[in-house]
Amino acid sequence: MGQLTIQQKLEILADAAKYDASCASSGTAKRNSKNGGIGSTEGMGICHAYAPDGRCISLLKILLTNHCIFDCHYCVNRKSSNVRRARFTPQEVADLTLNFYRRNYIEGLFLSSGIIKSSNHTMEQLVEAARILREEHDFRGYIHLKSIPEADAELIHQAGLYADRVSINVELPTREGLTRLAPDKDEGQIEGALARTKDRIIQAKDERKRFRHAPRFAPAGQSTQMIVGADDAKDADIVGRASTLYRNFGLRRVYYSAFSPIPDASAVLPLKRPPLMREHRLYQSDWLMRFYGYAPGEVAQAAEADGNLPLDIDPKLAWALKFRESFPVDVNRATREQLLRVPGLGTTAVARILAARRHRTLRLDDVAKLTQSIAKVRPFLCALDWRPTMLTDRADLRALLAPKSEQLELF
């Protein structure tokens, strides 16, 4: 490991970080990336996250190290895995971040790590990298630190003082799955760390209201990740777990990461990864709960008999097809909550409809100008000149409205 160059370490540890979905991520190539070098983003980890003010920002996404003393079955970096290992020092992480930042490739850092020596030692190294950036270089960019729930509470507190956002992964949707696939992790420890972080975020906000110079603590909140498809948990279980996490710990986001088969995989793992569309449907269900007023039980009602969300149609349409008695809704009289239940109407389209109908009675053509897919909307609403007679009750309506290709649409 000592013979690896910074470039080689970056290739290994940026690639290893791609399995962590606690910030929305995508690879990118920018400016002369074909030439390689430290400034290159080709093959490196660039993820996109949202700052507290709503801006989308690019982050350098790396691990401090992919060495790990834990042996989680689903993790490519587990101690029994035969992968190339590398390790940054906190100073190297800080130097890399500043190097990329000065070249305008990134606006911040996402830093996670395998567990080296102990949870406390690793957490100290993560915090030290952030401290160097903040205190020695007055770095004002965005920092997202992955906290280790087994570490001392004071170390996690220090992470929140330096980071804009912190995240603690719950890993798997059920206690049974965690016990079987991650024997070194404990659900009680994870939830305890989430609860303490939530309390400190609330406390810091209150102190900022009373004392202008009170220190900030994770102003962009905390997030978590669940792995989908590594165990037997159904989508209905995952939706319920996500709802509990949002309610109990005030999370900004729950991220879903489809299990990806890894080299020398454990025999207890599935041989194939779940369809990427399954991950997408879970994100859609997440939006239904956060922005469309659906209760977790209602989202679960959209699932098929096997407990999983349908792959051919989105969960909002699946719910509408199961509860056709709730439709059609009158586009000129329905409440905002009722309109948000109409398949094909997003929050922006509903806002436009509510604004437009103050001035005139809407016809179907008016609705078509305010939405992206009038074909999807038509069976579920009525307008001045339109009523879907016999359409809502058609037995083949699902087949008619299902996308012809697996396009990743919102609703």
Phi, psi and omega in degrees: 000326183293341182272354180287141174281167176301320180298316180293319176300317182298319179298317182290313189276338171285321178294320180294333183282349185293342181282347179268117184258019184289356163223146180299130189228155172198146175282156181209160173232127183227141169041104172054024184294339179295340181276352180073201179092170184298327180285349184285145173251001179293122180079355179264174183262111171243123178242160180243130180226174181246128178286166180304332179271007175095355181290141172274125185233152180264133182237143167287121186247107184219165169262146170296318175203154172254008166291145178205137177272352177272160183230054178293126188302324187275355189263127180294339182262009181300159188298333181270002182279143180262077179234160176293134183252150177208164181207131172268153164273159176304324180294321179295321176299314180297316181296318179298315181300314180294323179299311178294320183296316182293336177270005176066025176276331184224164174241004181179193188226136167246116186236122175233185182191154162286172182264116179248134181065298179199166178297319180295316179300316181295317180296323177299320180292319178298314180296321181296320178299316179292323180297317179302315180297312185286312189271320184274333183241003180051042181290122182257004180288176183282135176232128174243118180251134173275118180272150181255113188298336181281349181284163178300146182301325181294326178291320177294325176297317178297322178301317180293335179286332180264331188266151171283320177224145173239155177219145177228117186281130172279346173074295185231152187291334185236154177298322181297316179296320180295317181297320184283320188258342179226070187298341180274354183254154183228126183299323180297319177296317181297312182291327176297318178294320177298317181294316180296320179295318177301314181299321182287328175295314179297316180298317181295321178296319179295318179294325179294330178290327183267328182231115187301327184259016176297144182294145174282152176224110179041063184299338177268009173081196180232156180224176178210174180224142171237138178272131184253127173097358178277336178235193186269006182300136178270164180301324179298322177294318183293318178298316179297319179295317179298318179298318178297319179296316178299315184291316187278331190236007175057038184292147172283319181212146164251121179260147180243133181234113179297130179303134179243123179305141186239158179301145178052046186294151175294149181293343182277354182268153175295155182279335183238152175282151176292161179301140177301330180298331178296316177301317180297318179297325178292322175296322177296319178296324178299317178294323179300319181285323186277326188236349186243003174079016179276137173281155180305321179296327178291320177297318179298329178295341178282349182289159175283182182297334181276002178090358179256150178291146178296147180268336185276339179225157181284159185296332178293316177293321179300318178295317181297322180290330178281334183237059184293342179293344178279356184231162359281159175253147181279115184297339181268348184231342185295151176286167177301319181297321179291318180295325179294344178273351183283120177303134180097348178255117175268180182297324180292315179297320179296318178299320179294319179297314180299323179288318184291323185285352173291336186253339180200162175278126190278138171260173181297322178297325177296317179295321180300326180286342184258357184232169180266332184222089180292333179298323180285330184280322191310317184291349190244005178216163173234149180231186182303321184245019184214132171219125186282064181301126178068353185279315183299330184269003182298134181292334183261018184296323179300314180296325181291325186264346180295137178302144180286339177224164182281066178277141182271083178261162179284290174219000000 
